Amino acid sequence: MSKILFADKLHNAAEALGEKAADHEAQCGIAHYGKQASEWLDHSAEYVRQFDYEQADAKIREYVRRARDAAS
């Protein structure tokens, strides 16, 4: 699954949860938790969209290479 598709699914879940929380806001105090979870999911979706996997991979490989060279 591509990161954009995954981020879109997170965003869609966040929207659905936010809408349910808004629908129930007047009915119960637990709606606040639904709204908070919705915001966290949406922030996660944005993080996934912006995360550069290739850069992270390159940094990890460089770290491992340096650690291996230092141990030699």
N, C-alpha and C positions, 0 to 999 in steps of 0.2 A: 504494500500500500504506500503510495507516495505521501510525502509529508504534507502537501497541500490538501490532499483528500482527507487525511487524518485530521488536520487542523479544521477543515470544513465540518467534519463529523463532530468534533468537540464543540465548535461554535453552534452547530444546530442543536446539540444537546443542551448547551447553555441557554439558548433562546427558549427552548421548550420548557426547561426548568424555571427560567425567569418568568415566563408567561403563567405557568401553574402557580408560582409563588404569588404573582400579582393577583391572580383570580381568588386566592385564598387569604390574601393579606388581611381583609376585614374579619375573616372568620376565625383565625387562630394566630397565636404568636409564633408558631413554628415557621410561618411563611418567611420570616426574616432569615432563617437558616437556608431556606431554598434559594433566596435571592443571593445570599453570600456564596453559596455553592455555585450558582450560575455565574457570578462574577469571576470566581476562581477558574472555572472551566473556560470562560472566555479569555482570560489572561493566559491560560495554558495554550489555547489555540493560537494566540498571537505569538507566544514564545516558539512554538513548533514551526510556525510560518517563517520566523526570522532566524531560526537556528541554522548555522552553516555546518552541516555534517562533514563536508570535505575538509574544512579548516580544523574542526575538532579532531578528525582522524589524523591529519598531518601533525598536529600538536602532540597527540598521544604517541604517534610513531617516533617523533623526534625525541620525546622524553624517554621512551623505552631505549632508543638507540644510545642516548647519552648515558643512561644508567648502565646499560650493558658495557659500553666503552669504559666507563669509570670503574666497573667491577673487574675489568680485564687486567 
